[in-house]
Amino acid sequence: MRYGIRTLDEVSVSGKTVLCRIDINQPVDRETGTLKSISRIQACVPTLRELSDKGAKTVLLAHQGSDIEYQNYYTTEPHGKVLSELLGREVKFIPDVCGPAAQQAICSLQDGEILLLDNVRFLAEEQTLFELKLQLSHEEQAETLLVRKLAPLADLYVCDAFAAAHRDQPSLCGFEQVLPSAMGRLFEKEYCVVSGLMEQPERPCTFVLGGAKISDAFLMLRTVLGKGAADHILTGGLVGNILLAARGEEIGAGSLAFIEKSGYSGFIETAKGLLAQYGDQIVLPLDAVWVEGGVRREALIGGIPADAALTDIGSQTAAHYQKIVRASKTVFVNGPMGVFEQPETELGTRAVWDALGDTGAYTVVGGGDSITATTKYGKTEQINYICTGGGALIRFLTGEELPVVKALRCAAAKWEV
């Protein structure tokens, strides 16, 4: 066992039905029904190949799409096609999650075969609203429809979804209550690498926080700064905008409207407290960018137009951040500096990633958008470790025991294999 969790080295899978929860959530081009990225799918291939090679009947559970909005959901069928290509063997797909069709397909599997079920978030119990409102214990999750229907058909549960380890949902935490369980190779690698780094990061240690996932970012900020784990926190994206607003800076009516519409206004007060206590370590943008008539505009903080919507850090900030990253010994990155998908607003993100590519620091990049930026700017080979999880990585860095880690540890103590 590693960190109190059973690994694949300690379980026998030959001839057994294995429920394997993976995280292959990727951006989808709905016009063509294809995936815009396959990085997370590639990451779970070693576990699936090992299970198949050892003769397991592998059943894959996965989600697709953020459940902030229901229309984000999409079938996992295209993911199965990509997996088939990467594995060089057929990955069957069934457009069902735990109904009669899925159950029949599971019972029909032969040794070494792989079956991908449809998007688990088509079930209400797998949605974040369900998770947050009902807050079911792991024992109660074992009584949900998904677990009750699928667990009796299986011999073992394997979780290889570190990227979703901060979620407390039945497909992630319920099966451990009723089945012997282990972590897959990707989960093992990511959890052990990040654990080792955080036990004693080489200093100076810099965190780069951007993107739009505010709640996790602010939770991590307080803990990391409170423990003295970070020497610098470089901020961009919505995180940077909220901190600038908390300092009383003009960030433009467009930025404020987006913050209010997203329900993030309360974080401005939280940010004020963080700045008052840890202002020396939190580095805010010196200048910022907005787009006007399709043209990039930038100005120093203090000179931002009242009607602007900020979408990137400015060139002075980018150069400043590059110097700090290059002078660091350890760098954790979660989130881009702006809307890097557009040429007018990608300078800040590109600059930071250029510095990540040539710094002597040990670099860790986590989260879907961060991985996409790493691929876009050709830095995959230069980054020391790319973690598939964004929210999970941030929650882990707070020192919080992740729900899936807790469930896997309980399973290790509860079940013999």
C-alpha positions in Angstrom: 0.0 0.0 0.0 1.0 3.6 -0.5 -0.3 6.3 1.8 -2.7 3.8 3.2 -4.3 3.0 -0.2 -4.1 -0.3 -2.0 -2.4 -0.4 -5.4 -2.9 -2.6 -8.5 0.2 -4.6 -7.3 -1.9 -5.9 -4.4 -5.0 -7.1 -6.2 -5.7 -10.0 -8.6 -7.8 -9.0 -11.5 -7.6 -12.0 -13.9 -11.1 -13.1 -14.8 -12.7 -10.6 -12.5 -15.1 -7.8 -13.3 -13.5 -4.5 -12.4 -15.4 -1.2 -12.2 -12.9 1.5 -13.0 -13.7 5.2 -12.5 -11.6 7.4 -14.8 -11.6 11.1 -15.6 -11.6 11.6 -19.4 -13.6 14.9 -19.3 -12.4 16.9 -22.3 -13.6 19.8 -24.4 -16.0 18.7 -27.1 -16.6 20.1 -30.6 -20.3 19.6 -30.7 -20.5 20.3 -34.5 -18.3 17.4 -35.3 -18.9 15.3 -32.2 -15.1 15.0 -31.7 -12.8 15.9 -28.8 -10.7 19.1 -28.8 -8.1 17.5 -26.6 -7.2 13.9 -25.5 -4.6 14.6 -22.8 -6.7 13.1 -19.9 -7.6 10.1 -22.0 -3.9 9.4 -22.8 -3.1 9.6 -19.1 -5.4 6.8 -18.1 -4.2 4.4 -20.8 -1.5 2.6 -18.7 -4.1 1.5 -16.1 -6.6 0.3 -18.7 -3.9 -1.6 -20.7 -2.7 -3.3 -17.5 -6.1 -4.3 -16.5 -6.9 -5.7 -19.9 -3.6 -7.4 -20.3 -4.1 -9.2 -17.0 -7.4 -10.5 -18.1 -9.8 -8.2 -16.2 -13.3 -7.5 -17.5 -13.1 -3.8 -17.2 -16.1 -1.5 -17.0 -15.3 2.2 -17.3 -17.3 4.9 -15.5 -16.7 8.5 -16.5 -18.3 11.9 -16.7 -18.2 14.5 -19.5 -19.0 18.2 -19.1 -19.1 20.6 -16.1 -22.4 20.4 -14.3 -22.6 24.1 -13.7 -25.0 24.1 -16.7 -26.9 21.1 -17.8 -26.2 21.8 -21.5 -22.5 21.1 -20.9 -23.3 17.4 -20.6 -22.3 15.1 -23.5 -22.1 11.4 -24.3 -18.8 9.6 -23.7 -19.1 7.8 -27.0 -16.3 9.8 -28.7 -14.0 9.1 -25.8 -14.5 5.3 -26.4 -13.3 5.7 -30.0 -10.2 7.6 -28.9 -9.5 5.0 -26.2 -9.8 2.2 -28.8 -7.2 3.9 -31.0 -4.8 4.6 -28.1 -5.1 1.1 -26.7 -5.0 -0.7 -30.0 -8.0 -2.8 -29.0 -11.7 -2.4 -29.0 -13.4 -0.4 -26.2 -17.0 -1.2 -26.4 -19.6 1.5 -25.7 -23.2 1.3 -24.4 -25.5 4.4 -24.3 -26.6 3.5 -20.8 -25.2 4.1 -17.3 -26.7 1.5 -15.0 -29.9 0.4 -16.6 -30.7 -3.1 -18.1 -28.7 -2.5 -21.2 -25.6 -1.6 -19.2 -26.1 -4.5 -16.9 -26.4 -6.9 -19.8 -23.4 -5.6 -21.5 -21.3 -6.0 -18.3 -22.5 -9.5 -17.8 -21.5 -10.3 -21.4 -17.9 -9.2 -21.1 -15.1 -11.6 -21.7 -11.7 -11.7 -20.0 -9.6 -8.7 -21.2 -12.5 -6.8 -22.8 -13.2 -3.2 -21.9 -16.7 -1.5 -21.8 -17.3 2.2 -21.5 -20.6 3.3 -20.0 -22.2 6.6 -20.9 -21.8 9.8 -18.9 -22.5 9.2 -15.2 -23.6 12.8 -14.8 -26.8 11.8 -16.7 -27.8 10.5 -13.3 -28.9 13.2 -10.8 -27.0 11.6 -8.0 -23.7 12.3 -9.9 -24.3 16.0 -10.1 -22.7 18.7 -8.0 -26.0 20.1 -6.9 -27.0 16.7 -5.5 -23.6 16.4 -3.8 -23.7 19.9 -2.2 -27.4 19.9 -1.2 -27.8 16.4 0.2 -24.2 15.8 1.4 -24.6 12.1 1.6 -22.1 10.1 3.7 -20.1 7.5 1.9 -22.2 4.8 3.5 -25.3 6.6 2.1 -23.8 6.8 -1.3 -23.5 3.0 -1.3 -27.3 3.0 -1.3 -27.7 5.2 -4.5 -29.0 3.8 -7.7 -25.6 3.6 -9.5 -23.9 1.6 -6.7 -26.9 -0.7 -6.1 -27.2 -1.6 -9.7 -23.5 -2.1 -10.6 -21.7 -3.2 -7.5 -23.4 -6.7 -7.4 -22.0 -7.3 -10.9 -18.4 -6.5 -10.0 -15.5 -8.1 -8.0 -13.3 -5.0 -7.6 -13.4 -1.2 -7.8 -10.4 0.8 -9.1 -10.3 4.6 -9.0 -7.9 6.2 -11.5 -9.6 9.6 -11.4 -7.3 11.8 -9.3 -8.6 14.8 -11.2 -12.0 14.2 -9.6 -10.7 13.2 -6.2 -12.1 16.3 -4.6 -15.7 15.3 -5.6 -17.9 13.4 -3.1 -20.1 11.5 -5.5 -21.2 7.8 -5.7 -19.1 6.8 -8.6 -16.1 8.1 -6.7 -16.8 7.3 -3.1 -19.7 4.9 -2.9 -18.3 1.7 -4.4 -15.5 1.5 -1.8 -18.1 0.8 0.8 -19.2 -2.4 -0.8 -16.3 -3.6 -2.9 -12.5 -4.3 -2.4 -10.9 -1.2 -3.9 -7.5 0.1 -5.2 -6.1 3.1 -7.0 -5.1 2.9 -10.6 -1.6 3.8 -11.9 -2.5 7.4 -12.8 -4.0 8.1 -9.4 -1.1 6.5 -7.7 1.4 8.5 -9.7 -0.3 11.9 -9.2 -1.1 11.4 -5.5 2.4 10.3 -4.7 4.2 12.9 -6.8 2.2 15.8 -5.3 2.4 14.4 -1.8 6.2 14.2 -2.0 6.6 17.7 -3.3 4.4 19.3 -0.7 6.2 17.6 2.2 9.2 19.8 1.5 9.1 22.0 -1.6 12.4 23.6 -2.5 12.4 27.3 -2.0 11.5 29.9 -3.3 8.2 28.2 -3.9 5.8 30.1 -6.3 2.1 29.5 -7.0 0.6 30.8 -10.2 -3.2 31.1 -9.9 -5.5 32.2 -12.7 -8.6 30.9 -14.5 -12.2 31.2 -13.2 -12.5 28.5 -10.5 -12.6 31.0 -7.7 -13.9 29.0 -4.7 -11.1 26.4 -4.8 -8.4 29.1 -5.5 -9.4 31.2 -2.5 -9.6 28.1 -0.2 -6.1 27.1 -1.2 -4.7 30.7 -0.9 -5.6 30.9 2.8 -4.2 27.5 3.7 -1.0 27.7 1.6 -0.2 31.2 2.9 -1.2 30.3 6.4 1.2 27.4 6.5 4.0 29.5 5.0 4.3 27.1 2.0 4.3 29.8 -0.6 6.9 32.6 -1.1 4.9 34.2 -4.0 1.4 33.9 -5.3 1.2 35.3 -8.9 -2.4 36.1 -9.8 -4.3 36.5 -13.1 -7.6 35.7 -14.7 -10.7 36.1 -12.5 -8.6 35.5 -9.4 -6.5 38.5 -10.2 -9.5 40.7 -11.0 -11.2 39.9 -7.7 -8.1 40.7 -5.7 -7.6 44.0 -7.6 -11.3 44.9 -6.9 -10.6 44.0 -3.2 -7.7 46.5 -3.2 -10.1 49.2 -4.5 -8.7 49.3 -8.0 -10.9 50.0 -11.1 -11.3 46.8 -13.0 -14.1 48.0 -15.3 -17.9 47.6 -15.3 -17.6 44.6 -17.6 -15.4 42.7 -15.2 -17.6 43.6 -12.2 -20.7 42.5 -14.1 -19.2 39.1 -14.8 -18.2 38.6 -11.2 -21.7 39.5 -10.0 -23.4 37.3 -12.6 -21.2 34.4 -11.7 -22.1 34.8 -8.0 -18.6 35.6 -6.9 -19.1 39.1 -5.4 -18.7 37.7 -1.9 -15.1 36.7 -2.7 -14.2 40.4 -2.9 -14.6 40.6 0.9 -12.6 37.4 1.4 -9.9 38.8 -0.8 -9.7 42.0 1.3 -8.9 39.8 4.4 -6.2 37.9 2.5 -4.6 41.0 1.2 -4.5 42.6 4.7 -2.9 39.5 6.2 -0.7 38.2 3.3 -0.2 41.2 1.0 3.5 40.8 0.8 3.3 37.3 -0.8 0.3 38.0 -3.1 1.5 39.5 -6.4 -1.2 41.4 -8.3 -1.1 42.5 -11.9 0.7 45.8 -12.7 -1.3 46.3 -15.9 -4.2 44.7 -17.6 -5.9 44.1 -20.9 -9.3 44.6 -22.5 -10.4 44.2 -26.1 -11.9 47.2 -28.0 -13.2 46.7 -31.5 -11.2 43.5 -31.8 -8.0 45.2 -30.8 -5.9 44.5 -27.7 -5.7 47.4 -25.3 -3.7 47.6 -22.1 -3.1 50.1 -19.4 -1.5 50.3 -16.0 -3.8 49.5 -13.0 -5.3 52.8 -12.1 -5.8 53.7 -15.7 -8.4 51.1 -16.7 -11.5 52.5 -18.4 -14.6 52.4 -16.4 -16.5 50.3 -18.9 -13.7 47.7 -19.6 -13.9 43.9 -19.2 -10.4 42.7 -18.3 -9.3 39.5 -20.2 -5.5 39.2 -19.7 -2.6 40.5 -17.7 -0.6 43.3 -19.4 2.9 43.1 -20.8 4.6 44.6 -17.8 2.9 42.1 -15.5 3.9 39.3 -17.8 7.6 40.3 -17.8 7.5 40.6 -14.0 5.9 37.2 -13.5 8.5 35.7 -15.8 11.3 37.0 -13.6 9.7 35.5 -10.5 9.1 32.1 -12.1 12.6 31.9 -13.5 14.1 32.7 -10.0 12.0 30.1 -8.3 12.9 26.5 -7.3 9.4 25.1 -7.2 6.4 26.3 -9.2 2.8 25.2 -9.0 0.4 26.4 -11.7 -3.3 26.3 -11.9 -5.2 28.4 -14.4 -4.3 30.7 -17.3 -3.7 34.4 -17.0 -6.5 35.3 -19.3 -8.6 34.2 -22.3 -5.6 32.5 -23.9 -7.8 30.9 -26.6 -8.0 34.2 -28.4 -4.9 35.8 -30.0 -5.7 39.3 -28.6 -5.7 38.0 -25.0 -3.1 35.2 -24.9 0.1 37.2 -24.3 0.1 36.8 -20.5 -0.5 33.1 -20.5 2.0 32.5 -23.2 4.6 34.6 -21.3 4.2 32.6 -18.1 4.3 29.3 -20.0 7.5 30.4 -21.8 9.1 31.0 -18.4 7.9 27.6 -17.2 9.6 26.1 -20.1 13.0 27.5 -19.4 13.1 27.9 -15.6 15.3 25.7 -13.5 12.5 25.1 -11.0 10.6 21.9 -10.5 7.3 22.7 -12.3 3.9 21.3 -11.7 0.9 22.2 -13.9 -2.6 21.1 -13.0 -6.1 21.4 -14.5 -7.8 21.2 -17.9 -7.2 24.7 -19.1 -3.6 24.7 -17.8 -2.9 21.4 -19.7 -4.5 22.8 -22.8 -2.2 25.9 -22.6 0.8 23.6 -22.0 -0.1 21.7 -25.2 -0.8 24.9 -27.2 2.5 26.4 -26.4 4.5 23.3 -26.9 5.7 23.0 -23.3 4.7 19.4 -22.5 8.2 18.1 -22.5 9.6 21.0 -20.5 7.1 20.7 -17.6 8.3 18.4 -14.9 4.9 17.1 -13.9 1.5 17.6 -15.5 -1.4 16.8 -13.1 -4.7 16.0 -14.7 -6.5 17.5 -11.8 -7.1 21.2 -11.2 -9.7 21.3 -8.5 -8.3 18.2 -6.9 -4.7 19.6 -6.9 -5.9 22.8 -5.3 -7.9 21.0 -2.7 -5.0 18.7 -2.0 -2.7 21.7 -1.5 -5.0 23.0 1.2 -4.1 20.0 3.3 -7.7 18.7 3.1 -8.1 15.0 2.9 -9.8 14.4 -0.4 -13.1 12.5 -0.3 -11.8 9.8 -2.7 -8.6 9.4 -0.8 -10.6 8.9 2.4 -12.9 6.4 0.8 -10.0 4.4 -0.7 -8.2 4.3 2.7 -11.4 3.1 4.4 -11.7 0.3 1.8 -8.1 -0.7 2.3 -8.8 -1.2 6.0 -12.2 -2.8 5.5 -11.7 -5.3 2.6 -9.4 -8.3 2.2 -8.1 -9.0 -1.3 
